[in-house]
Amino acid sequence: MTEVATAPTPTARPVGAEPVPLYVWLMLAYLVANMFSGQWGSLGIPVPLDRVMLLGTLTLLLLEPARDRLRWRPVYGVMIFTALWTAWSALTANTLFTSQGFYALLDRIIVPFVMLLVGALVFTTRRRRDLLLKTLVPMGLYLGTNAWFTIVGPRQLVFPRYIVDFLDTNPLVAGDSRAVGPFLTGEANGFTMNLCMFAAGFAVYRFRGPWRWLALVTIPACMVGVMLTATRSAWAGALLGILAVTLLVPALRRWLVPAGVAVAVVGTAAVVAIPTVYELVTSRFSTSRSLYDRANTYEAGWRALDQNPLFGVGWSTFIDHGVEWVRQSPVYPITTVTIEIHNVFLSRAVETGLVGGLLWAVVCLAGPFIVLLRPDRRTPEHYGWWLFVVMAFFAWLVPTMTSPNPFPLPNTLVWLVAGIAGREFMIKRPVRDAGALAERANDAADPAGTGR
């Protein structure tokens, strides 16, 4: 007979009184530092601090004796097989040990898979999840105000300065200035601000006092910032995410029409009143080059897949060899040939074969997004995190279907939040340590989950 350990009856204590392990702080610092991933040299820092912080987080988490344990799910096996299949594809294509191939494998395959597990194992209590929101809110405010300074000014306030240097000196973006943020790409900047914007909306409900006011300021800052990225996938992701959450929450439905009208009026007024914004937005609506890029890569990708259906052309090789499958269309021009396929699912299939593409699709559907079918209504706080996944899904889906979506931070956040929302399905019986006991006591004492 299995002997069940007994524990004293817990008493509720303030959520803020719970001690927070070092690996939680390291994880939060990693998210902030990841905004500058790949740009540390421009900051005069020779070491990729974000990767060091992530390694430290995972090491301390594994050494923690009181951490929860994962419940085995078949999708974990699919994740492992997907990572191995992709690594084998990179090895046979001679890209595994190249900078391009190795970091693509790490940032697009391995790290997202790990983040799903980290979300469930690190952010185990309300206190830790609140800290995550308190990290994303100022992050969104920083990105939103930085976007304004970049496009409208004053540019002297843009930080880091490598953003301005990139826009002023890079011939690839000459005459196409947009809010690229520390990522140096408008799509990653807009994708991340979409996630921070919803985190701020959640924080308005969760917090009181200064944090609530900060969140209220962050929401419009992110909305303006997303507009200034001049990226249609970011605009569509924000619109679909907000619409989905509004329709799912009865209390928000009655605000849908008036809020939509107010945003449209204010947005139109801002575009008309500010010449720089007007020029940026109207030029983006009238440009067709990105549409030609997608069409060319789609057609080339299908040709490559037809010739290499099982194993694909090799991991991270299409950008260099895609020209072999590009053909001049009678309808639209060839704009460039050294770009990736602008659809992640097609890209996976082309580079790693139908097997690799199917594995990736199964992991996405049975991993982070299976949570969408299981809304967690135990408390409003848990339901809020499920709504976060709903919004994150749409913020992720649009760039995934219309671009290579290689961006580390926003993808990390999507998989991380999915792990938080799906925690109850991913872990075994929680370890009966002081933190777990306090969490249960706090849920019992504050079922509304307001964290007041």
DRENMARSE-118784 format. One record per residue (C-alpha): z, x, y; residue number from 1; chain. Coordinates in Angstrom, 3 decimals, always signed. Layout:
pz:px:py:i:ch
Z:X:Y:NUM:A
...
//
This chain:
pz:px:py:i:ch
+0.000:+0.000:+0.000:1:A
-0.906:+1.273:+3.428:2:A
+2.085:+1.833:+5.635:3:A
+1.671:+0.517:+9.163:4:A
+3.362:+2.501:+11.904:5:A
+5.591:+0.525:+14.193:6:A
+5.877:+0.963:+17.898:7:A
+8.251:-0.304:+20.519:8:A
+7.247:-3.408:+22.418:9:A
+5.400:-2.244:+25.526:10:A
+6.289:-3.352:+28.989:11:A
+3.718:-3.795:+31.696:12:A
+3.597:-1.077:+34.306:13:A
+1.339:-0.648:+37.303:14:A
-2.156:+0.399:+36.315:15:A
-2.049:+3.244:+38.818:16:A
+1.050:+4.702:+37.130:17:A
-0.839:+5.575:+33.954:18:A
-1.348:+9.341:+33.549:19:A
-5.019:+10.345:+33.519:20:A
-6.082:+13.195:+31.190:21:A
-7.962:+16.168:+32.556:22:A
-11.125:+15.307:+30.642:23:A
-11.399:+12.020:+32.575:24:A
-11.307:+13.871:+35.905:25:A
-13.849:+16.368:+34.585:26:A
-16.138:+13.538:+33.541:27:A
-15.962:+11.990:+37.008:28:A
-16.626:+15.382:+38.596:29:A
-19.608:+15.795:+36.264:30:A
-21.144:+12.553:+37.504:31:A
-20.834:+13.676:+41.117:32:A
-22.168:+17.156:+40.367:33:A
-25.062:+15.739:+38.352:34:A
-26.633:+14.510:+41.604:35:A
-27.541:+18.149:+42.219:36:A
-28.760:+18.899:+38.692:37:A
-31.549:+21.458:+38.766:38:A
-30.922:+22.305:+42.422:39:A
-27.864:+24.546:+42.176:40:A
-29.921:+27.585:+43.130:41:A
-30.828:+25.896:+46.411:42:A
-27.105:+25.539:+47.093:43:A
-26.518:+29.230:+46.418:44:A
-24.673:+28.513:+43.145:45:A
-26.070:+30.455:+40.163:46:A
-24.329:+28.325:+37.516:47:A
-25.272:+24.690:+36.681:48:A
-21.838:+23.271:+37.420:49:A
-22.656:+19.817:+36.071:50:A
-23.433:+21.163:+32.602:51:A
-20.274:+23.273:+32.614:52:A
-18.210:+20.201:+33.507:53:A
-19.829:+18.116:+30.774:54:A
-19.158:+20.812:+28.201:55:A
-15.531:+20.994:+29.354:56:A
-15.202:+17.202:+29.133:57:A
-16.511:+17.034:+25.584:58:A
-14.390:+19.985:+24.463:59:A
-11.151:+18.539:+25.833:60:A
-11.998:+15.122:+24.433:61:A
-12.501:+16.543:+20.939:62:A
-9.218:+18.453:+21.196:63:A
-7.285:+15.333:+22.263:64:A
-5.183:+14.275:+19.241:65:A
-4.414:+10.796:+20.598:66:A
-7.997:+9.757:+21.349:67:A
-9.587:+6.748:+19.715:68:A
-11.888:+7.171:+16.750:69:A
-15.409:+5.819:+16.509:70:A
-16.238:+3.123:+14.005:71:A
-19.370:+4.138:+12.115:72:A
-22.402:+2.134:+13.132:73:A
-25.874:+2.487:+11.573:74:A
-27.333:+3.133:+15.033:75:A
-25.406:+6.437:+15.136:76:A
-27.427:+7.582:+12.138:77:A
-30.626:+6.537:+13.909:78:A
-29.518:+8.531:+16.962:79:A
-28.959:+11.646:+14.862:80:A
-32.301:+11.249:+13.112:81:A
-34.076:+10.655:+16.449:82:A
-32.590:+13.830:+17.925:83:A
-33.556:+15.848:+14.828:84:A
-37.062:+14.380:+14.706:85:A
-37.629:+15.174:+18.391:86:A
-36.225:+18.701:+17.981:87:A
-38.553:+19.249:+15.005:88:A
-41.489:+18.006:+17.103:89:A
-40.537:+20.453:+19.859:90:A
-40.165:+23.285:+17.346:91:A
-43.592:+22.728:+15.792:92:A
-45.160:+22.372:+19.251:93:A
-43.505:+25.615:+20.442:94:A
-41.688:+23.845:+23.276:95:A
-38.157:+23.825:+21.874:96:A
-37.278:+27.162:+23.452:97:A
-39.133:+26.635:+26.694:98:A
-37.214:+25.514:+29.752:99:A
-39.318:+22.376:+30.074:100:A
-39.044:+21.306:+26.434:101:A
-35.401:+22.219:+25.868:102:A
-34.002:+20.503:+28.948:103:A
-36.198:+17.456:+28.343:104:A
-34.707:+17.175:+24.850:105:A
-31.211:+17.606:+26.256:106:A
-31.468:+15.253:+29.250:107:A
-33.713:+12.540:+27.799:108:A
-32.462:+12.327:+24.222:109:A
-29.168:+14.059:+23.441:110:A
-27.118:+13.496:+26.615:111:A
-27.859:+9.732:+26.831:112:A
-26.813:+9.315:+23.190:113:A
-23.609:+11.242:+23.863:114:A
-22.900:+9.179:+27.001:115:A
-22.864:+5.968:+24.974:116:A
-20.017:+7.417:+22.909:117:A
-18.285:+8.968:+25.914:118:A
-18.158:+5.608:+27.660:119:A
-16.254:+4.135:+24.728:120:A
-13.935:+7.115:+24.182:121:A
-13.146:+8.308:+27.721:122:A
-12.898:+5.140:+29.819:123:A
-10.470:+3.408:+27.495:124:A
-8.109:+1.846:+30.033:125:A
-8.436:-0.202:+33.173:126:A
-7.068:+2.636:+35.267:127:A
-9.825:+4.994:+34.076:128:A
-12.548:+2.403:+34.568:129:A
-11.300:+1.751:+38.082:130:A
-11.532:+5.467:+38.779:131:A
-15.160:+5.364:+37.697:132:A
-15.839:+2.590:+40.213:133:A
-14.009:+4.592:+42.876:134:A
-16.365:+7.469:+42.118:135:A
-19.571:+5.422:+42.226:136:A
-18.747:+3.603:+45.480:137:A
-18.556:+6.708:+47.727:138:A
-21.475:+8.186:+45.803:139:A
-23.565:+5.164:+46.782:140:A
-22.402:+5.355:+50.388:141:A
-23.377:+9.033:+50.508:142:A
-26.843:+8.381:+49.067:143:A
-27.449:+5.378:+51.321:144:A
-26.446:+7.095:+54.563:145:A
-28.303:+10.248:+53.552:146:A
-31.434:+8.129:+53.052:147:A
-31.052:+6.736:+56.576:148:A
-30.573:+10.186:+58.090:149:A
-33.621:+11.467:+56.194:150:A
-36.042:+8.792:+57.385:151:A
-34.606:+7.463:+60.652:152:A
-32.419:+10.383:+61.696:153:A
-30.736:+12.376:+62.879:154:A
-31.997:+14.778:+60.237:155:A
-29.341:+17.300:+61.222:156:A
-26.885:+15.151:+59.241:157:A
-28.841:+15.310:+55.989:158:A
-26.889:+17.120:+53.267:159:A
-27.758:+19.307:+51.462:160:A
-30.312:+20.929:+53.710:161:A
-32.691:+21.645:+50.840:162:A
-33.725:+17.966:+51.067:163:A
-35.198:+18.470:+54.537:164:A
-36.726:+21.814:+53.546:165:A
-38.413:+20.135:+50.579:166:A
-39.898:+17.345:+52.704:167:A
-41.038:+19.731:+55.439:168:A
-42.511:+22.533:+53.342:169:A
-43.659:+21.088:+50.007:170:A
-47.428:+20.428:+50.188:171:A
-47.153:+17.828:+47.408:172:A
-45.171:+15.473:+49.663:173:A
-46.815:+16.283:+52.972:174:A
-47.429:+13.063:+54.859:175:A
-45.488:+11.050:+52.252:176:A
-41.947:+11.429:+53.541:177:A
-39.447:+9.164:+51.821:178:A
-35.734:+9.157:+51.004:179:A
-35.673:+11.508:+48.031:180:A
-31.958:+12.348:+48.183:181:A
-30.474:+15.354:+46.382:182:A
-32.726:+14.533:+43.397:183:A
-35.866:+15.322:+45.455:184:A
-37.542:+12.190:+44.106:185:A
-37.444:+8.713:+45.565:186:A
-37.384:+6.986:+42.188:187:A
-34.257:+8.785:+40.956:188:A
-32.601:+8.210:+44.327:189:A
-33.384:+4.488:+44.296:190:A
-32.443:+4.093:+40.616:191:A
-29.048:+5.675:+41.249:192:A
-28.399:+3.648:+44.401:193:A
-29.153:+0.451:+42.482:194:A
-26.383:+1.319:+40.025:195:A
-23.974:+2.326:+42.783:196:A
-24.754:-0.894:+44.654:197:A
-23.668:-3.011:+41.705:198:A
-20.601:-0.827:+41.201:199:A
-19.722:-1.577:+44.832:200:A
-20.196:-5.304:+44.247:201:A
-17.884:-5.094:+41.248:202:A
-15.390:-3.087:+43.318:203:A
-15.279:-5.846:+45.955:204:A
-13.896:-8.119:+43.241:205:A
-11.694:-5.494:+41.609:206:A
-9.930:-3.946:+44.600:207:A
-8.054:-4.863:+47.727:208:A
-7.442:-2.910:+50.930:209:A
-9.441:+0.199:+51.924:210:A
-11.400:+0.430:+48.685:211:A
-12.652:-3.117:+49.090:212:A
-13.783:-2.440:+52.667:213:A
-15.483:+0.777:+51.571:214:A
-17.327:-1.153:+48.865:215:A
-18.413:-3.789:+51.380:216:A
-19.966:-1.060:+53.533:217:A
-21.600:+0.611:+50.531:218:A
-23.570:-2.456:+49.438:219:A
-25.817:-2.707:+52.548:220:A
-26.008:+1.100:+52.751:221:A
-27.463:+1.188:+49.235:222:A
-29.802:-1.730:+49.933:223:A
-31.218:+0.037:+52.975:224:A
-31.351:+3.317:+51.082:225:A
-33.322:+1.760:+48.226:226:A
-35.819:+0.357:+50.730:227:A
-36.211:+3.788:+52.351:228:A
-37.062:+5.428:+49.031:229:A
-40.419:+3.619:+49.361:230:A
-40.432:+3.274:+45.572:231:A
-41.621:-0.014:+44.169:232:A
-39.869:+0.450:+40.820:233:A
-36.547:+0.805:+42.661:234:A
-37.260:-2.307:+44.707:235:A
-38.169:-4.326:+41.614:236:A
-35.170:-3.018:+39.654:237:A
-32.786:-4.043:+42.424:238:A
-34.342:-7.471:+42.792:239:A
-34.348:-8.259:+39.065:240:A
-30.827:-6.926:+38.513:241:A
-29.297:-8.874:+41.387:242:A
-31.182:-12.020:+40.412:243:A
-30.031:-11.802:+36.777:244:A
-26.369:-11.321:+37.667:245:A
-26.481:-14.074:+40.286:246:A
-27.909:-16.556:+37.789:247:A
-25.318:-15.608:+35.154:248:A
-22.292:-16.086:+37.423:249:A
-21.854:-19.745:+38.478:250:A
-19.812:-18.815:+41.550:251:A
-22.707:-16.709:+42.847:252:A
-25.555:-19.160:+42.240:253:A
-24.882:-21.237:+45.329:254:A
-25.239:-18.086:+47.429:255:A
-28.595:-17.098:+45.939:256:A
-30.864:-18.896:+48.411:257:A
-28.870:-18.286:+51.634:258:A
-28.226:-14.657:+50.707:259:A
-31.882:-14.152:+49.834:260:A
-32.986:-15.659:+53.135:261:A
-30.485:-13.537:+55.078:262:A
-31.589:-10.314:+53.366:263:A
-35.257:-11.182:+53.938:264:A
-34.688:-11.917:+57.631:265:A
-32.577:-8.828:+58.273:266:A
-34.902:-6.615:+56.241:267:A
-37.992:-7.878:+58.029:268:A
-36.321:-7.431:+61.407:269:A
-35.361:-3.857:+60.527:270:A
-38.883:-3.034:+59.362:271:A
-40.451:-4.466:+62.513:272:A
-37.888:-2.992:+64.909:273:A
-37.891:+0.564:+63.568:274:A
-41.375:+2.153:+63.692:275:A
-40.543:+4.839:+61.128:276:A
-39.393:+2.270:+58.587:277:A
-42.378:+0.023:+59.308:278:A
-44.811:+2.854:+58.690:279:A
-43.018:+3.932:+55.520:280:A
-42.829:+0.468:+53.944:281:A
-46.317:-0.720:+54.869:282:A
-47.913:+2.524:+53.704:283:A
-46.192:+2.138:+50.353:284:A
-47.448:-1.397:+49.890:285:A
-50.995:-0.283:+50.638:286:A
-51.125:+2.827:+48.443:287:A
-52.932:+2.669:+45.110:288:A
-52.693:+6.241:+43.866:289:A
-49.622:+5.664:+41.690:290:A
-51.367:+2.689:+40.092:291:A
-54.337:+4.906:+39.245:292:A
-51.971:+7.527:+37.820:293:A
-50.432:+4.936:+35.493:294:A
-53.771:+3.585:+34.368:295:A
-55.152:+7.063:+33.641:296:A
-52.085:+8.203:+31.705:297:A
-51.942:+4.964:+29.716:298:A
-55.558:+5.282:+28.623:299:A
-55.185:+8.976:+27.844:300:A
-51.984:+8.295:+25.932:301:A
-53.583:+5.663:+23.712:302:A
-56.461:+8.024:+22.924:303:A
-54.021:+10.809:+22.031:304:A
-51.972:+8.468:+19.859:305:A
-55.091:+7.257:+18.066:306:A
-55.924:+10.854:+17.112:307:A
-52.324:+11.867:+16.256:308:A
-50.567:+8.687:+15.083:309:A
-47.902:+10.028:+12.736:310:A
-46.518:+13.170:+14.363:311:A
-47.908:+12.899:+17.879:312:A
-49.198:+15.709:+20.058:313:A
-45.811:+17.468:+20.250:314:A
-42.692:+17.106:+22.343:315:A
-43.168:+17.850:+26.044:316:A
-46.826:+18.881:+25.676:317:A
-48.742:+15.965:+27.182:318:A
-48.180:+17.113:+30.761:319:A
-50.082:+20.331:+29.982:320:A
-52.684:+19.020:+27.532:321:A
-53.179:+15.414:+28.611:322:A
-56.448:+16.346:+30.311:323:A
-58.004:+16.539:+26.824:324:A
-57.776:+12.743:+26.566:325:A
-58.540:+11.770:+30.179:326:A
-61.862:+9.996:+30.763:327:A
-63.411:+8.843:+34.020:328:A
-63.069:+5.101:+34.399:329:A
-65.847:+3.134:+36.115:330:A
-63.170:+1.073:+37.902:331:A
-60.703:+3.601:+39.337:332:A
-60.706:+7.356:+40.127:333:A
-58.958:+10.244:+38.399:334:A
-56.233:+11.355:+40.805:335:A
-54.433:+14.049:+38.823:336:A
-54.206:+15.088:+35.176:337:A
-51.074:+17.254:+35.059:338:A
-48.590:+14.389:+34.901:339:A
-46.590:+12.673:+32.202:340:A
-47.350:+9.253:+30.764:341:A
-45.897:+6.607:+33.061:342:A
-44.227:+4.621:+30.292:343:A
-41.331:+6.080:+28.317:344:A
-41.934:+4.105:+25.113:345:A
-45.604:+5.069:+25.002:346:A
-44.723:+8.653:+25.904:347:A
-42.275:+8.925:+23.001:348:A
-44.892:+7.615:+20.587:349:A
-47.631:+9.906:+21.919:350:A
-45.517:+13.071:+21.836:351:A
-43.407:+12.476:+18.706:352:A
-45.626:+10.053:+16.804:353:A
-45.189:+6.426:+15.869:354:A
-42.070:+7.373:+13.912:355:A
-40.474:+8.992:+16.966:356:A
-41.481:+6.107:+19.209:357:A
-40.052:+3.549:+16.796:358:A
-36.810:+5.509:+16.442:359:A
-36.397:+5.634:+20.215:360:A
-36.996:+1.900:+20.564:361:A
-34.476:+1.120:+17.805:362:A
-31.820:+3.301:+19.438:363:A
-32.305:+1.596:+22.816:364:A
-32.196:-1.909:+21.379:365:A
-29.407:-1.363:+18.839:366:A
-27.459:+1.090:+21.004:367:A
-26.813:+0.401:+24.690:368:A
-28.621:-2.903:+24.976:369:A
-27.235:-4.698:+21.921:370:A
-24.295:-5.217:+24.272:371:A
-26.416:-7.723:+26.217:372:A
-26.184:-10.124:+23.273:373:A
-22.382:-9.886:+23.146:374:A
-20.806:-10.792:+26.482:375:A
-17.154:-9.701:+26.547:376:A
-15.115:-12.509:+28.142:377:A
-11.597:-11.381:+27.182:378:A
-10.778:-10.823:+30.838:379:A
-12.827:-11.044:+34.057:380:A
-12.641:-7.250:+34.241:381:A
-14.283:-6.860:+30.823:382:A
-16.875:-9.490:+31.731:383:A
-17.596:-7.558:+34.929:384:A
-18.511:-4.475:+32.921:385:A
-20.810:-6.575:+30.754:386:A
-22.504:-7.829:+33.925:387:A
-22.827:-4.189:+34.987:388:A
-24.862:-3.568:+31.815:389:A
-27.090:-6.547:+32.637:390:A
-27.862:-5.151:+36.070:391:A
-28.211:-1.608:+34.704:392:A
-30.694:-2.839:+32.101:393:A
-33.095:-4.107:+34.752:394:A
-32.534:-1.068:+36.966:395:A
-33.462:+1.051:+33.894:396:A
-36.260:-1.121:+32.503:397:A
-38.618:-1.008:+35.495:398:A
-38.809:+2.817:+35.863:399:A
-38.881:+3.142:+32.068:400:A
-41.979:+0.946:+31.856:401:A
-43.716:+2.367:+34.945:402:A
-42.798:+6.079:+35.075:403:A
-41.670:+8.993:+32.849:404:A
-38.050:+8.234:+33.914:405:A
-36.782:+11.800:+33.343:406:A
-33.827:+11.428:+35.724:407:A
-30.500:+12.706:+34.283:408:A
-27.876:+10.961:+36.450:409:A
-29.066:+7.331:+36.513:410:A
-29.881:+7.397:+32.804:411:A
-26.468:+8.907:+32.122:412:A
-24.819:+6.073:+34.052:413:A
-26.748:+3.368:+32.205:414:A
-25.730:+4.648:+28.761:415:A
-22.179:+5.376:+29.938:416:A
-21.636:+1.853:+31.270:417:A
-23.091:+0.406:+28.061:418:A
-20.531:+2.418:+26.099:419:A
-17.725:+1.023:+28.259:420:A
-18.909:-2.577:+27.819:421:A
-19.475:-2.130:+24.078:422:A
-16.224:-0.291:+23.407:423:A
-14.690:-2.971:+21.181:424:A
-17.682:-2.803:+18.844:425:A
-17.757:+0.982:+18.706:426:A
-14.218:+2.151:+18.037:427:A
-11.744:+1.697:+15.240:428:A
-8.296:+0.195:+15.823:429:A
-7.088:+1.866:+19.054:430:A
-4.588:+4.680:+18.654:431:A
-1.114:+3.345:+19.401:432:A
-0.232:+5.867:+22.050:433:A
+1.425:+5.203:+25.385:434:A
-1.893:+4.671:+27.167:435:A
-3.132:+2.107:+24.655:436:A
+0.179:+0.257:+24.710:437:A
+0.203:+0.194:+28.494:438:A
-3.367:-1.150:+28.513:439:A
-2.410:-4.076:+26.279:440:A
+0.668:-4.777:+28.359:441:A
-1.334:-4.709:+31.590:442:A
-3.941:-7.095:+30.141:443:A
-1.174:-9.490:+29.164:444:A
+0.520:-9.262:+32.565:445:A
-2.714:-9.439:+34.587:446:A
-5.269:-11.434:+32.554:447:A
-7.493:-11.885:+35.595:448:A
-8.020:-8.135:+35.662:449:A
-7.865:-7.873:+39.420:450:A
-5.937:-4.620:+39.398:451:A
-3.973:-5.622:+42.468:452:A
//
